[in-house]
Amino acid sequence: GQEKNILVVSHGGTISLAFIHIFGFDMDRMYHAIRHYNCSFSVIEWPSPDAQPRIECLNNIGHLK
């Protein structure tokens, strides 16, 4: 298959909801636990639709130093 990259730029709450949906997290427990600071980035590796997605990094702000 052909590898594709998708970039999503959004507010932290929307990004949290995406993580909750993709990974099947419990909404009540995880919505406020997943933090996204301004200008941070997160990476999800998802090799194929039938594969398990994997969090590569979450809320990375190392580029801001």
C-alpha positions in Angstrom: 0.0 0.0 0.0 0.9 3.6 -0.4 2.0 5.5 2.7 0.1 8.7 3.4 0.6 11.5 6.0 -2.3 13.5 7.3 -1.8 16.8 9.1 -4.6 18.0 11.4 -4.4 21.5 12.9 -7.0 22.2 15.5 -7.8 23.3 19.1 -6.7 21.1 21.9 -10.2 19.9 22.8 -10.8 18.7 19.3 -7.5 16.9 19.3 -8.3 15.2 22.6 -11.6 14.0 21.1 -9.8 12.6 18.1 -7.5 10.6 20.4 -10.5 9.4 22.5 -12.3 8.2 19.4 -9.3 6.6 17.6 -8.1 4.7 20.7 -11.5 4.0 22.3 -10.6 5.8 25.5 -13.3 6.5 28.1 -14.6 10.1 27.5 -15.2 10.9 31.2 -11.8 9.8 32.3 -9.6 10.9 29.4 -11.0 14.2 28.1 -9.2 16.4 30.6 -6.3 14.0 31.0 -5.1 14.4 27.4 -3.4 17.9 27.3 -2.4 19.8 24.2 -0.5 23.0 24.7 -0.4 25.8 22.2 1.9 25.0 19.3 2.4 21.4 20.5 2.2 18.4 18.1 1.3 14.8 18.5 2.0 11.9 16.1 -0.1 8.8 15.7 1.4 6.0 13.6 -1.4 4.0 11.9 0.1 1.6 9.3 -3.1 0.4 7.9 -6.9 0.5 8.6 -6.8 -3.0 10.1 -3.7 -2.4 12.2 -3.7 -1.0 15.8 -2.8 2.7 15.9 0.2 3.7 18.1 1.0 7.1 19.7 4.5 8.1 18.6 4.5 11.4 20.7 1.9 13.4 22.6 1.9 17.1 23.3 5.5 17.6 22.1 6.7 21.2 22.6 10.5 20.5 22.2 10.6 22.6 19.0 9.6 25.8 21.1 12.9 25.9 23.1 
